[in-house]
Amino acid sequence: MLGAVTYELTAVKDERMEGFAGRLLHAAFFRHLAACSPRLSHQMHDEENIKPFTVSPLIQPQGVHEMVIEKAPFSVTAGERFFWRVSALQSAVLEAALLLKEKEMLQVGRVPFVVTAVYADGTHESGCIEEEALISSVLEAPPVREISFHFRSPAAFRRGTSDYTLPIPELVFSSLADKWSQAGMPGSIEKSSIRELALSVFPSDWRGKTKRVYFGRHHGATGCMGDFTYQLKDVTEQDRNTLLLLAQYANFSGVGRLTAQGFGQTRTTFR
């Protein structure tokens, strides 16, 4: 089963928080996993290249719920609230995520938070779905002409030793194929075949920017944020369904690298 759990976190005291807390939240989730399932935590930490979960940066609860992605640290005051979304690509990880309950403490860097609400009911971008149900929803969907990816935190791709900041279709969809296979999802979706198929997919509209995220004074990564629409008119119906399935999966898996550390948070729409 796939799932996304959104937590409401309330700061316990005044403190300073990193401008992009992805790595701190990654560490906080691993501490939770280690407490409730040491074996699962050890397996994911040491054996799996692509982690079967994603974490979002902190999310502002006001307005459009923007993710906090700043260059410099900022002040958090006692009582200040944030949302935080964790998606799970395996049932065991989802079960562990649901064990983080209201009133429990979560230490994020120097800031202690208390969990004041947990959502897994379809609100606040949460919810669960069986893998077979996800596949069925795609097969039953009306014909799709285009897919839009909304990158809400930087989506980063690697070429050689450098970050590649343009979400060209072959990088986006081959990344998703890789995540699909790594998580043991049903069916065979080969990365090489998807990369070749994606050469027939063309960006039709986009509004985006690059974003540099720092993990420390001299270390960081660059990705792209924004809305990117891809045209599917030159692919067959069967291939469209495969690409649509991967796009729907992106809502849980994220796109690109470092998705377990706050990167690549993605929402998709289609028509």
C-alpha positions in Angstrom: 0.0 0.0 0.0 1.1 3.6 -0.8 0.3 6.4 1.5 1.0 9.9 2.6 0.7 11.1 6.2 0.6 14.8 7.1 1.5 16.0 10.5 0.8 19.3 12.2 3.8 20.2 14.3 3.9 22.9 16.9 7.2 24.4 18.2 7.7 24.0 21.9 10.2 26.9 22.3 11.8 29.8 20.5 14.8 28.6 18.4 16.6 28.9 15.1 15.7 26.6 12.2 17.7 25.9 9.0 16.1 27.6 6.0 15.7 24.2 4.3 15.1 21.5 6.9 14.9 18.5 4.6 17.9 16.7 6.0 16.9 17.5 9.6 13.4 16.0 8.9 15.0 13.0 7.2 17.0 12.4 10.4 13.9 12.9 12.6 11.9 10.3 10.6 14.8 7.8 10.8 14.9 8.3 14.5 11.2 7.5 14.6 11.7 4.4 12.4 14.6 3.2 14.6 12.4 3.5 17.7 9.4 1.6 16.3 11.2 -0.9 13.9 15.0 -1.1 14.3 15.2 -3.8 11.6 13.3 -1.7 9.0 15.4 1.4 9.9 18.7 -0.6 9.5 17.6 -2.1 6.2 16.6 1.2 4.6 19.6 3.1 5.9 22.3 0.6 4.8 20.8 -1.4 2.0 18.5 0.6 -0.2 19.8 3.3 -2.6 16.4 4.8 -3.2 14.5 5.2 0.1 10.9 4.0 0.1 9.7 7.2 1.6 9.8 11.0 1.0 9.7 13.8 3.5 8.7 17.3 2.7 10.3 20.5 4.0 8.3 22.3 6.6 5.1 23.7 5.2 3.5 27.0 6.1 -0.1 26.3 7.3 -1.4 29.7 6.0 -2.5 30.6 2.5 -1.4 28.2 -0.2 0.7 26.1 2.1 4.1 27.0 0.7 7.1 24.9 1.6 9.8 26.7 3.6 12.8 26.9 1.3 15.1 29.7 2.4 18.8 30.3 2.1 19.3 31.5 5.7 18.2 30.1 9.0 15.0 31.7 10.4 13.5 32.1 13.9 10.8 29.8 15.1 8.7 30.9 18.0 7.0 28.8 20.7 3.5 27.9 19.5 4.3 28.4 15.8 2.7 25.7 13.6 3.9 23.9 10.5 2.7 21.0 8.4 5.0 18.2 7.4 4.2 15.4 4.9 5.7 12.0 4.8 4.9 9.6 1.9 5.5 5.9 2.1 6.1 3.6 -0.8 5.9 0.4 1.1 3.3 -0.9 3.6 5.8 -1.4 6.4 6.9 2.2 6.1 3.4 3.5 6.0 2.5 1.5 9.2 5.6 3.0 10.9 4.6 6.5 9.8 1.1 6.0 11.3 2.7 5.1 14.6 3.8 8.8 15.1 0.8 10.0 17.1 -0.5 13.2 18.5 1.3 14.6 21.6 4.5 12.8 20.7 7.7 14.9 20.5 9.8 15.3 17.3 13.2 16.9 17.5 14.1 18.7 14.2 17.7 20.0 14.6 17.6 22.3 17.5 13.9 22.8 17.5 11.6 20.5 19.6 8.1 20.1 18.1 5.1 18.3 19.5 2.7 16.5 17.0 -0.6 18.2 17.4 -2.6 16.5 14.6 -2.1 13.6 12.2 -3.9 13.4 8.8 -4.2 10.3 6.6 -7.8 10.7 5.5 -7.5 12.5 2.2 -7.2 16.0 3.8 -4.0 18.1 3.8 -2.6 16.1 0.8 -2.8 12.8 2.8 -4.3 9.5 2.0 -3.6 5.8 1.2 -4.2 3.6 -1.8 -3.5 0.1 -2.8 -1.1 -0.4 -5.6 -3.7 -2.3 -7.7 -6.3 0.5 -7.1 -3.8 3.1 -8.4 -3.2 1.0 -11.6 -7.0 0.5 -12.0 -7.7 4.2 -11.7 -5.3 4.9 -14.6 -6.8 2.2 -16.8 -10.3 3.6 -16.2 -9.3 7.2 -16.7 -10.4 9.0 -19.9 -7.8 9.6 -22.6 -5.1 12.0 -21.5 -3.5 14.6 -23.8 -1.1 16.2 -21.3 0.3 15.9 -17.9 1.4 18.7 -15.6 4.1 18.3 -12.9 4.0 20.9 -10.1 7.5 20.8 -8.4 6.9 22.3 -5.0 10.4 21.8 -3.7 13.5 21.6 -5.9 13.6 18.7 -8.3 17.3 17.7 -8.7 18.8 15.5 -11.4 22.4 14.4 -11.6 24.6 14.3 -14.8 28.2 13.4 -14.0 29.2 15.5 -11.0 26.8 18.4 -11.6 23.1 19.1 -10.9 21.0 19.3 -14.0 18.3 21.9 -13.5 15.9 21.4 -16.4 13.2 18.7 -16.0 13.3 17.3 -19.5 10.8 14.4 -20.0 13.4 11.6 -20.2 14.9 12.6 -16.8 11.5 13.0 -15.1 9.9 9.8 -16.3 13.1 7.6 -16.1 13.5 8.8 -12.5 9.9 7.7 -11.8 10.5 4.3 -13.5 13.6 3.8 -11.3 11.6 4.6 -8.2 8.8 2.3 -9.3 11.1 -0.7 -9.7 13.1 0.0 -6.6 10.0 0.0 -4.4 8.9 -3.3 -5.8 5.7 -2.0 -7.4 3.7 -4.5 -9.5 4.4 -5.0 -13.2 7.6 -4.3 -15.1 8.4 -0.8 -16.0 12.0 -0.6 -17.4 13.9 2.6 -17.0 15.7 2.3 -20.3 12.4 1.8 -22.2 10.7 4.7 -20.4 13.7 6.9 -21.2 13.3 6.1 -24.9 9.5 6.6 -24.8 10.0 10.0 -23.1 11.8 11.2 -26.2 8.4 11.4 -27.8 7.1 13.6 -25.0 7.4 17.4 -25.4 7.1 20.3 -23.0 4.1 22.4 -24.1 4.0 25.0 -21.3 6.2 25.8 -18.3 6.7 28.4 -15.6 9.7 27.6 -13.4 13.0 28.7 -11.9 16.1 27.2 -10.4 16.5 27.0 -6.7 19.8 26.5 -4.7 19.3 24.8 -1.4 22.1 24.8 1.2 22.7 22.0 3.8 25.5 23.9 5.4 27.7 26.9 4.8 29.5 25.5 1.7 27.4 22.5 0.7 24.1 22.4 -1.3 22.3 21.3 -4.4 20.4 23.0 -7.2 17.0 22.0 -8.6 14.0 23.3 -10.4 10.7 24.5 -9.1 7.5 25.4 -10.9 4.8 24.0 -13.2 5.8 22.0 -16.3 3.3 20.5 -18.7 4.2 17.7 -21.1 2.3 16.9 -24.3 1.5 13.3 -25.0 -0.1 13.5 -28.5 2.8 11.6 -30.2 2.6 8.4 -28.0 0.2 5.5 -28.2 -2.7 5.0 -25.8 -0.9 2.2 -24.0 2.2 4.3 -23.6 0.1 7.2 -22.4 -1.3 5.0 -19.7 2.2 4.0 -18.6 3.3 7.6 -18.4 0.1 8.6 -16.6 0.7 5.8 -14.1 4.2 7.1 -13.3 2.8 10.6 -13.0 0.2 9.5 -10.5 2.9 7.6 -8.6 5.0 10.9 -8.5 2.5 12.2 -5.9 3.9 9.7 -3.5 7.5 9.0 -4.8 8.6 12.5 -5.7 10.8 13.2 -8.6 14.6 13.1 -9.0 17.2 12.6 -6.3 17.2 13.4 -2.5 13.5 12.9 -2.2 14.0 11.5 1.3 15.6 14.8 2.2 12.9 17.2 1.1 13.7 17.5 -2.6 11.4 16.7 -5.5 8.0 17.1 -3.7 5.6 16.8 -6.7 1.9 17.1 -7.4 0.5 16.1 -10.8 -2.6 17.0 -12.8 -3.7 15.9 -16.2 -6.3 16.5 -18.9 
